[in-house]
Amino acid sequence: MFRRTFWFTAGAAAGVWATTKVNRKLKQLTPESLAAQAADKAIETGHKLKDFALDVRESMARREAELGEALGLAAPVDQDLPVRPHFVVEASGPVGPDRSLEATKYRKLPYTSYNRNEDH
């Protein structure tokens, strides 16, 4: 009698356990749940990329400071040295109200039909 009761209880417990496992898995595979999981992964990946970018920026600034010290760029400027003149580079090309660079850059091209079914 106890043996039958034990196995009946064990079978019922296994059935409840299996049913709950299957229901949990089915809930995980619904479209809403999959979308939420994808959103969570995307947010997690975004945080990892942000941390990586911050690490790269910090390392870049540190390396730039090291190079500046090695090349003597961080030293104060000597007032006795002559200052180099800076030159302004102007664009060459057509200039005028209707011949500006922007107008030539965005001029309208003639229409060409690439439709093979169109009668010519």
Contact map, one row per residue, 1 for C-alpha under 8 A:
111110000000000000000000000000000000000000000000000000000000000000000000000000000000000000000000000000000000000000000000
111111000000000000000000000000000000000000000000000000000000000000000000000000000000000000000000000000000000000000000000
111111100000000000000000000000000000000000000000000000000000000000000000000000000000000000000000000000000000000000000000
111111110000000000000000000000000000000000000000000000000000000000000000000000000000000000000000000000000000000000000000
111111111000000000000000000000000000000000000000000000000000000000000000000000000000000000000000000000000000000000000000
011111111100000000000000000000000000000000000000000000000000000000000000000000000000000000000000000000000000000000000000
001111111110000000000000000000000000000000000000000000000000000000000000000000000000000000000000000000000000000000000000
000111111111000000000000000000000000000000000000000000000000000000000000000000000000000000000000000000000000000000000000
000011111111100000000000000000000000000000000000000000000000000000000000000000000000000000000000000000000000000000000000
000001111111110000000000000000000000000000000000000000000000000000000000000000000000000000000000000000000000000000000000
000000111111111000000000000000000000000000000000000000000000000000000000000000000000000000000000000000000000000000000000
000000011111111100000000000000000000000000000000000000000000000000000000000000000000000000000000000000000000000000000000
000000001111111110000000000000000000000000000000000000000000000000000000000000000000000000000000000000000000000000000000
000000000111111111000000000000000000000000000000000000000000000000000000000000000000000000000000000000000000000000000000
000000000011111111100000000000000000000000000000000000000000000000000000000000000000000000000000000000000000000000000000
000000000001111111110000000000000000000000000000000000000000000000000000000000000000000000000000000000000000000000000000
000000000000111111111000000000000000000000000000000000000000000000000000000000000000000000000000000000000000000000000000
000000000000011111111100000000000000000000000000000000000000000000000000000000000000000000000000000000000000000000000000
000000000000001111111110000000000000000000000000000000000000000000000000000000000000000000000000000000000000000000000000
000000000000000111111111000000000000000000000000000000000000000000000000000000000000000000000000000000000000000000000000
000000000000000011111111100000000000000000000000000000000000000000000000000000000000000000000000000000000000000000000000
000000000000000001111111110000000000000000000000000000000000000000000000000000000000000000000000000000000000000000000000
000000000000000000111111111000000000000000000000000000000000000000000000000000000000000000000000000000000000000000000000
000000000000000000011111111100000000000000000000000000000000000000000000000000000000000000000000000000000000000000000000
000000000000000000001111111110000000000000000000000000000000000000000000000000000000000000000000000000000000000000000000
000000000000000000000111111111000000000000000000000000000000000000000000000000000000000000000000000000000000000000000000
000000000000000000000011111111001000000000000000000000000000000000000000000000000000000000000000000000000000000000000000
000000000000000000000001111111001100000000000000000000000000000000000000000000000000000000000000000000000000000000000000
000000000000000000000000111111101100000000000000000000000000000000000000000000000000000000000000000000000000000000000000
000000000000000000000000011111111100000000000000000000000000000000000000000000000000000000000000000000000000000000000000
000000000000000000000000000011111110000000000000000000000000000000000000000000000000000000000000000000000000000000000000
000000000000000000000000000001111111000000000000000000000000000000000000000000000000000000000000000000000000000000000000
000000000000000000000000001111111111100000000000000000000000000000000000000000000000000000000000000000000000000000000000
000000000000000000000000000111111111110000000000000000000000000000000000000000000000000000000000000000000000000000000000
000000000000000000000000000000111111111000000000000000000000000000000000000000000000000000000000000000000000000000000000
000000000000000000000000000000011111111100000000000000000000000000000000000000000000000000000000000000000000000000000000
000000000000000000000000000000001111111110000000000000000000000000000000000000000000000000000000000000000000000000000000
000000000000000000000000000000000111111111000000000000000000000000000000000000000000000000000000000000000000000000000000
000000000000000000000000000000000011111111100000000000000000000000000000000000000000000000000000000000000000000000000000
000000000000000000000000000000000001111111110000000000000000000000000000000000000000000000000000000000000000000000000000
000000000000000000000000000000000000111111111000000000000000000000000000000000000000000000000000000000000000000000000000
000000000000000000000000000000000000011111111100000000000000000000000000000000000000000000000000000000000000000000000000
000000000000000000000000000000000000001111111110000000000000000000000000000000000000000000000000000000000000000000000000
000000000000000000000000000000000000000111111111000000000000000000000000000000000000000000000000000000000000000000000000
000000000000000000000000000000000000000011111111100000000000000000000000000000000000000000000000000000000000000000000000
000000000000000000000000000000000000000001111111110000000000000000000000000000000000000000000000000000000000000000000000
000000000000000000000000000000000000000000111111111000000000000000000000000000000000000000000000000000000000000000000000
000000000000000000000000000000000000000000011111111100000000000000000000000000000000000000000000000000000000000000000000
000000000000000000000000000000000000000000001111111110000000000000000000000000000000000000000000000000000000000000000000
000000000000000000000000000000000000000000000111111111000000000000000000000000000000000000000000000000000000000000000000
000000000000000000000000000000000000000000000011111111100000000000000000000000000000000000000000000000000000000000000000
000000000000000000000000000000000000000000000001111111110000000000000000000000000000000000000000000000000000000000000000
000000000000000000000000000000000000000000000000111111111000000000000000000000000000000000000000000000000000000000000000
000000000000000000000000000000000000000000000000011111111100000000000000000000000000000000000000000000000000000000000000
000000000000000000000000000000000000000000000000001111111110000000000000000000000000000000000000000000000000000000000000
000000000000000000000000000000000000000000000000000111111111000000000000000000000000000000000000000000000000000000000000
000000000000000000000000000000000000000000000000000011111111100000000000000000000000000000000000000000000000000000000000
000000000000000000000000000000000000000000000000000001111111110000000000000000000000000000000000000000000000000000000000
000000000000000000000000000000000000000000000000000000111111111000000000000000000000000000000000000000000000000000000000
000000000000000000000000000000000000000000000000000000011111111100000000000000000000000000000000000000000000000000000000
000000000000000000000000000000000000000000000000000000001111111110000000000000000000000000000000000000000000000000000000
000000000000000000000000000000000000000000000000000000000111111111000000000000000000000000000000000000000000000000000000
000000000000000000000000000000000000000000000000000000000011111111100000000000000000000000000000000000000000000000000000
000000000000000000000000000000000000000000000000000000000001111111110000000000000000000000000000000000000000000000000000
000000000000000000000000000000000000000000000000000000000000111111111000010000000000000000000000000000000000000000000000
000000000000000000000000000000000000000000000000000000000000011111111100000000000000000000000000000000000000000000000000
000000000000000000000000000000000000000000000000000000000000001111111110000000000000000000000000000000000000000000000000
000000000000000000000000000000000000000000000000000000000000000111111111110000000000000000000000000000000000000000000000
000000000000000000000000000000000000000000000000000000000000000011111111111000000000000000000000000000000000000000000000
000000000000000000000000000000000000000000000000000000000000000001111111100000000000000000000000000000000000000000000000
000000000000000000000000000000000000000000000000000000000000000000111111100000000000000000000000000000000000000000000000
000000000000000000000000000000000000000000000000000000000000000000011111111000000000000000000000000000000000000000000000
000000000000000000000000000000000000000000000000000000000000000000011111111000000000000000000000000000000000000000000000
000000000000000000000000000000000000000000000000000000000000000010011001111100000000000000000000000000000000000000000000
000000000000000000000000000000000000000000000000000000000000000000001001111110000000000000000000000000000000000000000000
000000000000000000000000000000000000000000000000000000000000000000000000011111000000000000000000000000000000000000000000
000000000000000000000000000000000000000000000000000000000000000000000000001111100000000000000000000000000000000000000000
000000000000000000000000000000000000000000000000000000000000000000000000000111111000000000000000000000000000000000000000
000000000000000000000000000000000000000000000000000000000000000000000000000011111100000000000000000000000000000000000000
000000000000000000000000000000000000000000000000000000000000000000000000000001111100000000000000000000000000000000000000
000000000000000000000000000000000000000000000000000000000000000000000000000001111110000000000000000000000000000000000000
000000000000000000000000000000000000000000000000000000000000000000000000000000111111000000000000000000000000000000000000
000000000000000000000000000000000000000000000000000000000000000000000000000000001111100000000000000000000000000000000000
000000000000000000000000000000000000000000000000000000000000000000000000000000000111110000000000000000000000000000000000
000000000000000000000000000000000000000000000000000000000000000000000000000000000011111000000000000000000000000000000000
000000000000000000000000000000000000000000000000000000000000000000000000000000000001111100000000000000000000000000000000
000000000000000000000000000000000000000000000000000000000000000000000000000000000000111110000000000000000000000000000000
000000000000000000000000000000000000000000000000000000000000000000000000000000000000011111000000000000000000000000000000
000000000000000000000000000000000000000000000000000000000000000000000000000000000000001111100000000000000000000000000000
000000000000000000000000000000000000000000000000000000000000000000000000000000000000000111110000000000000000000000000000
000000000000000000000000000000000000000000000000000000000000000000000000000000000000000011111000000000000000000000000000
000000000000000000000000000000000000000000000000000000000000000000000000000000000000000001111100000000000000000000000000
000000000000000000000000000000000000000000000000000000000000000000000000000000000000000000111110000010000000000000000000
000000000000000000000000000000000000000000000000000000000000000000000000000000000000000000011111001110000000000000000000
000000000000000000000000000000000000000000000000000000000000000000000000000000000000000000001111101110000000000000000000
000000000000000000000000000000000000000000000000000000000000000000000000000000000000000000000111111100000000000000000000
000000000000000000000000000000000000000000000000000000000000000000000000000000000000000000000011111100000000000000000000
000000000000000000000000000000000000000000000000000000000000000000000000000000000000000000000001111100100000000000000000
000000000000000000000000000000000000000000000000000000000000000000000000000000000000000000000111111110110000000000000000
000000000000000000000000000000000000000000000000000000000000000000000000000000000000000000000111111111110000000000000000
000000000000000000000000000000000000000000000000000000000000000000000000000000000000000000001110001111111000000000000000
000000000000000000000000000000000000000000000000000000000000000000000000000000000000000000000000000111111100000000000000
000000000000000000000000000000000000000000000000000000000000000000000000000000000000000000000000011111111110000000000000
000000000000000000000000000000000000000000000000000000000000000000000000000000000000000000000000001111111110000000000000
000000000000000000000000000000000000000000000000000000000000000000000000000000000000000000000000000011111110000000000000
000000000000000000000000000000000000000000000000000000000000000000000000000000000000000000000000000001111111000000000000
000000000000000000000000000000000000000000000000000000000000000000000000000000000000000000000000000000111111100000000000
000000000000000000000000000000000000000000000000000000000000000000000000000000000000000000000000000000000111110000000000
000000000000000000000000000000000000000000000000000000000000000000000000000000000000000000000000000000000011111000000000
000000000000000000000000000000000000000000000000000000000000000000000000000000000000000000000000000000000001111100000000
000000000000000000000000000000000000000000000000000000000000000000000000000000000000000000000000000000000000111110000000
000000000000000000000000000000000000000000000000000000000000000000000000000000000000000000000000000000000000011111000000
000000000000000000000000000000000000000000000000000000000000000000000000000000000000000000000000000000000000001111100000
000000000000000000000000000000000000000000000000000000000000000000000000000000000000000000000000000000000000000111110000
000000000000000000000000000000000000000000000000000000000000000000000000000000000000000000000000000000000000000011111100
000000000000000000000000000000000000000000000000000000000000000000000000000000000000000000000000000000000000000001111100
000000000000000000000000000000000000000000000000000000000000000000000000000000000000000000000000000000000000000000111110
000000000000000000000000000000000000000000000000000000000000000000000000000000000000000000000000000000000000000000111111
000000000000000000000000000000000000000000000000000000000000000000000000000000000000000000000000000000000000000000001111
000000000000000000000000000000000000000000000000000000000000000000000000000000000000000000000000000000000000000000000111
